[in-house]
Amino acid sequence: MKPTVASFPRARLRRTRRTPALRGLVRETLLSPDDLIWPVFVREGDGVEEPIPSMPGVMRRSVDRIAEAAREAHALGIGAICIFPYTPLEARTEDCAEAWSPDNIANRAIRAVKAAVPDMAVMTDVALDPYNINGHDGFVVDGEIVNDRTVEALVRMTLAQAEAGADIIGPSDMMDGRIAAMRDALEAKGHSHVSILSYAAKFASAYYGPFRDAVGASGALTGDKKTYQMDVANSDEAMRLIERDLMEGADMVMVKPGTPYLDICRRARDTFGAPTFAYQVSGEYAMIQAAAQNGWIDGEKVMMESLIGFKRAGCNGVLTYFAPEAARLLNG
């Protein structure tokens, strides 16, 4: 679109910025609570709310407290809650079998949320890293993260989550061919209604550190994830990956991390027109919180500005740890 503007003084672009009412009338980008997905961490126990030091204000919660959190989120109008399991090192194994157990902590949390708030949309995480003694998203064989055997395991994990009541499956593993395999399995097992929000462009980023603390993966991880997560310098490759996942049956796509990759969000939305999301990851959240706690920025204003930035870049919604705080402000 080429803007048409009269010459000064006929055009005074400040006229529509003069009052809050005028600014509201011409505002191009709107943010609402139902644009937000709230990532939450579940752990074993009862009545547990355990603070995560590297993510101020974020907690690991037991299943009963996750259900309470879901009630809160639903009352605030938040669009969905996304469940991530915390698994201590001693509970991790080479075969990752707990990942697809019907009674693992994540699947119990799904059932608890759906029982407490049936209308709450529940998203899950599909990757082996919370259950893998090596901390990787896939099986490690002779130092290599193997693809096809991992995809078979991810399909089993997907079906267990769908059977527990998940509305949205979130594959975050970045293995090749996993979306087609998951979609085919969901269709074959009668879960055709379950959506897939694919982490289609997930970069091998340094912004994930606090999250790995939150799920207990920091001490487990051997090496790095660069052989399967994307090179941070690549944009064209992101488009290829997003197109592939859409062609394989993804209903929605995600860019992760968020703020450093707003160009990818904009490009994806303009290129494909598919529902596009970004994950404002743990490092982004922690930096804003740390600066706010030191008095260097106005935390609330920077939080809201960052979320508007995702919408302005073309995102339909955002996964953000700020979801409850932002929703309260949006609700007035």
N, C-alpha and C positions, 0 to 999 in steps of 0.2 A: 504494500500500500504506500503510495506517495502522498504525503500530507499536502493539503492545499491551504496556504496561509496568505492573507492579504498583507500589504505593506504597512509598516508602522506609520502613523498611530491608529489606522483603522483596526489593525490587529494588535491588541494588547493581551498577550497570553496570560497575564497575571489576573485578568478579570475573573476567570473561573476558579482562581485560587484564593479569592478575597475572604470568604467566610467558610466555616465548616459545612454549611448547607450546600453551598455551591461546589465545594470540593467533593462532597458526597454524590451530587448529581452526575458528575463527570468521571467518577472513579472507574477505572477500567478493570481492576482485578479485585475480586472479593474472596474472602476466606471465611469458612464457617466450620463449626465443630464436626460436621459429617464429612469434611475433607480429611480428617485426621484418623490415623491408625496408631493405637497406643501399644508399643512393645512392652511386655511384662515378663519377669523372670520367676519361674516356679521352682521350688525346692521341696525336699521331704520335710516332714514335721507337721505340727499342728499349732495354729495360732502364731506362726512365725512371720515377722517382718524384719528382715536383716538388712541394714544399710550397706550399700556398696561404696567404699571410700572413694574410688576413682570416678564415681558418677553421683555427685551430691544430689540428694532428693530422690534417688532411685533405690528400690529395695528388691531383694529376693523374698518372695512370699510363699508360704505354704498354700496347698490347694484351697483350703477354706478361705484364706485371705485373698486369693486370686478371684474367687467367686464374689467376694465383697467388692473388690476393685472393679469387676465387670459391672456390678450394679451401679457403682459410682459413674463409670464411663458412660453407661447407657443413659443414666439420668442427665448427664451433661450433653448428650446428643452426639458423642463421639462415634465415628462410623464403624470402627471395628477394634478388636483387641487381638494382639498377636502374641502367641505363647512361645517362650524360649525356656528350655529346661536347664537347670544347674545340676551338674553331675560331678561329685567329688572324684578325685583321681583314683581312689581305691575301687570305685564302681565302674570304671572304664575297662574295656576289654579289646583284644585284637579282633574278635569276630563281630563286635558292635551289636550283638544280638538284642540288647535292650532297646535298640532304636525302633524295632517293630513289635515290641511286646505290647499287647493290648492294654496292659496295666502299668505301663511306664508312667513316669510322673507327668509328662506332657499330655498323654491321652486321658489320664485321670482329671487333669485340669480342664481339658476340653469338655468332658462330660459334666464336670461341676459347673462350668460357666453356662452351658446350654440348659442345665437343670435350673440354675438360679435366674437366668435372664434368657429365655428362649429366643427372643428377638435380637439378641446381640450377635453380630457377625463375628465369627471366630476364625482367625488366620493362624496357620502353623508354620513351623520351620522344617524344611526337609534337607538334611545334611547329616553326615555321620559324626561331625566333630564333637558334639556334646557327649558321645558315647565311645569315642575312639581313644585308646590309650596313647596313640600317636598325635592326637589333637588335630588330625586332618579331616577334610570333608569327605574323603574316600579311603578305601582300603590301601594300605601301604605294603607293597611286595618288593623286596630287595631294593628299598629306597625309592621306589617309583609309586606314584599314586595311580592305581590302575582304573581304567574308565569303565569297561563293560560290566565287570563284576560289581563295581560300585553302583551302577545304574540298576542292576537287579535288586540290590539291597534297598535302594531308594524307592523303588516301586513297592516293595513290601512295607516300607515305612509309610508311604503315601496311603496305601489301602488301610493300614491300621488307624491312621488319623481320620480318614474318611468315615470308617466304621464307628469311630468314637464320636462323630458328629461335626467335624470341621466343615466350615463353609468355603474356606479359601486355603488352598495348598500353596505354600511358598517355597519352592525349590531354590536353595541358596548355594548349591554345591558347585555349579559351573562345569559339570561333566557334559560331554557331548552326547546328544541323543536322549537325554533324560525326559524332556517334555513329551516327546512322542510316546515313549514307553509308559509314562505316567497316565497320559490321556487315554491310551488304548486300554490300560488296566482298569482305570476308573469306569470307562464305558462297559467293559466286559463284566465287571462286578456290580453293575447296577447303580453306580455313583455318577451318572451323567450330569447331575445338577451341580456337582462340586466344581468350583472355579479354580483355575491355576493362575496365580500372580507370580510370574517368573522373574527371578533375579537375573534378567537377561544380560545386563551390562554391569557386572560386579568386578570392580577394579581391585588389584592387589595393593591395597592402600595401607598407609601408616596410621590411618584414623581409627582403626578397629581395636586398639589396645585396651581401653576400658571395658568393652564388650567381652573380650576374652577373659578378663578378670571376672566379669559377672556370671559367665557360664562355666567357669572353672577350667578354661582351656589354656590359660597362659603357661602354666607349668607343664602341661602335657605336650605342647606343640614342639615337634622336631623339624628344623629347617624352616622353609617358608612355603607360601601357597602360589608362587609365581608360575608354576607349570599349568595351573588351571584357572586362576583368576586373571583378569585382563591387565595388560601393560597400561600404566597410568598415562602414557603418551598417546594412546590410540583412540581415534574417533571413528574412522571409517570401519574399523573392526567391530566397534560397538553396534553400528548399523547392521552389519552382517549378522551378528549374534541375535539382535532383536528381531530381524526379519525371519531368521531361522526358527526362533522360538514361537513366533506367531504362526508360521506355516505348520509347525508341529502340533499346535493346539492350545497355546497359551491364550488365555482370555484377556490378560493384562500383563504389562511389563514394568520392570523396575530398574532404576539406575541407582547404584550404590558405590560410594557415598553420594551425598547430595550436593552441598554447597560448592565444592571444587569442580563439579561436573554438571553445572546448570546448562552449559553449552550442549551436552549430550541429551539432556532432557528436552531442550527446545528442538534440537534436530530430530529426535525420535518422534515427538508429537507432530512436527510438521511433515515428516517423511511418511509416517504410517497411519496417523490419525487414531491409533489404538489408545485405550485407557493407559495412561502413563503415570507412574508413581516414582517418588524418590525416597530414599531412606536417609534421614538426618541422623547420622550414625553417632555412636558413643563419643568419639573424639570431638565431633562438632559440638555436641551437647556439653561435654566437659569443659571445653574451652570457653564457651559462653558463660557457664556457671562460675568457672574460676575467675574470669575477668570481672563478673558482677560481684562476686564475694570480696574481691579486692577493691571494689569501688571504682574500677577503671571505666566501666560502662553502666548504662541503665539496663539491667538484665531483662526486664519486661519488654522494653521498647525494642531491644536487639532481638529478643526471641520472636516477637511478632513481625518485625521487619524481615527476619530470615525466612519465616514461613510464607509471608507474602511473596518473597523472592521465588519460592518454588512454584507457586501458582502463576506468577508472571512468566516464568520460564516454560509454562505449558503443562505443568503437572495437574492431574485430576485430584491428587491427594498426596499426603506425606506421612510416612512412618516417623514418629517423633516421640521422644521421651517427655517432651513438653506438652503432650496432648491434654492432660487434665488442666494444667495451669492456663494454657492458651484457651481452652474451651470456656473456662470460668470467665476469663476476660471478654471473650466474644459474646457470652450470654449476658454480660453486664452485671 
